[in-house]
Amino acid sequence: MARPGGEKKKEAPKQAAPTKLPEGVVGIIRIAESDIFGTKKLKAGLLRIRGVGQTVANMIPKIAGLNPNDYIGRLTEAQVEKIEDILKNPKKYNIPDFMLNRRNDLSTGESRHVSASEMPVVRKDDIDRMKKMRSYKGIRHELGLPVR
């Protein structure tokens, strides 16, 4: 609505209403070097961890005996430690090889699951190996051209 003289009325900036945490939910949980909001469901929160995809995020609550639709902020310290142990040692919990993201790793020869801060290091090693053996993808990486 225009005012006399052509001036428009300034509207107050809209502010988001402060969100209340449900009872018993912690604001932020740290799992595998990743900060996850406590208001996320367990399955969605696990997807925020680098290196964890849909299949692993579905499998972890089943192995740990947790409800995938419960808030991640309601986890106890023991449950968080169990989730981290499952991520670090998936073979110990009988997770099949096809669910791991490093099957038959070239450096070790065994299947393992890489997550969190290990991911960039492993990716850089892979790219350096491709550059060293002068593969097509390695040359494209060297020249800064699109690889795919």
Disulfide bonds with the S-S distance in Angstrom:
none
